[in-house]
Amino acid sequence: MPQFTHLTAPTEGSPITRQADALVVPDQPILPFIEGDGIGPDIWRSTGVPRFGWRVQRVADAVHVNRIEGLYTGYGAEWRLRDAVPGLTLRANAGWAWSESTLRGRAGAEWKRGRSTYIARAGRTLD
């Protein structure tokens, strides 16, 4: 049996074999499964526990200057739910419109399902 440094062999089950050009499948077969590209251990997984990060989606969400409304400064957050709700990402940003002395911001949800993307947004912005 080959030796692998990052893989462990199954402790239960029997391998699937071939006899006379036919597959022999035991009652408890060992099914091969390769996660990632199969070259080595994955560094970044697209699934797992939800991840939260402080970031803005675009530069204008951090600093926005407008000759009518003045200066806006803000920050944002992103929460990727991954295994909890696959494909769902929640984003929000908030900031201060200095010339109006008011809080501005936006919140949204993006759900990717196959080739489709569903987006819902709400907020008060300087756009």
Secondary structure, 3 states (H helix, E strand, C coil): CCCCCCCCCCCCCECCEEECCEEECCCCECCCCCCCCCCCCCCCCCCCCCEEEECCCCHHHCEEEECCCEEEEEEEEEEECCCCCCCEEEEEEEEEECCCCEEEEEEEEEEEECCEEEEEEEEECCC
